[in-house]
Amino acid sequence: MAQGRPAALVTGSASGIGRAAALRLARAGYDVAINYSRSEEGARRTLDELERLGGKHLALRGDVSDDEAVASMVATVIQAYGRLDALVNNAGMTSETAPDDLDGVDLAEWDRVFAVNVRGLFQVTRACAAPLRAAGGSVVNVASIVGLRPGPQPLAYAASKAAVVSLTRTLSRVLAPEVRVNAVAPGWIAGEWMERTLGDNYERLMERRATWTPMRRNVTVDDVAETIFSLTTSNPFVTGETIVIDGGYAATT
């Protein structure tokens, strides 16, 4: 790693896991560029929080599925920092189709989910490859437990997260030995995402999930951010791995 403050790019970081990861990196002394597509107000709030921690931070609007927008975003990051030490590919979206509704899957929506969750991850990583190699940097992709085992998520989302797991393995070989590439696969995260997924059953099902989890609670965005930070800054001989963050639920049920 070169001298000076390290720099990170976190996609999809106006809220949720991305926001938590950006703040965790900033608290450790990183200059952080956050990215958002539509959530300008959320990005502004996150940027304000980052700036209170000190350092030089950016909020960049751009759709990760648009390769020209990605190239422009990465160029701005390098112009601002002169380096890139860490990339967190968090930008993602889901479908509104019920998990078991095979006939209800809209193919245009399916394509959009894959454009953001899979092609977007690839495009951002490709655009960042040269500066990451120069810095001996790290990539952490945000997958999901449903990319590894069935769960109550729409078909397009689950399939896209399985593709993220596969891409993580492939990219770890392509970018080696200079760059490590790993992924995190969170379980049911308490908060807005699962509220939308579970609807009126949210409280009941989340309570039951916590009861069945060895750690006796559900995952939080801060739990995920801490693992992202660990994979970014330590674990020097770990690459191509997907770390499940669910308090032991998948391992024991």
Buried (B, 14 or more C-beta within 10 A) or exposed (E): EEEEBBBBBBBBBBBBBBBBBBBBBBBBEBBBBBBBBEBEEBBEBBBEBBEEBEBBBBBBBBBBBBBEBBBBBBEBBBEBBEBBBBBBBBBBBBBEBEBEEEEEBEEEBBEBBBBBBBBBBBBBBBBBBEBBBBBBBBBBBBBBBBBBEEBBBBBBBBBBBBBBBBBBBEBBEEBEEEBBBBBBBBBBBBBEBBEEBBEEEBEEBBEEBBEEBEEEEBBBBEBBBBBBBBBBBEBEEBBBBBBBBBBBBBEEE
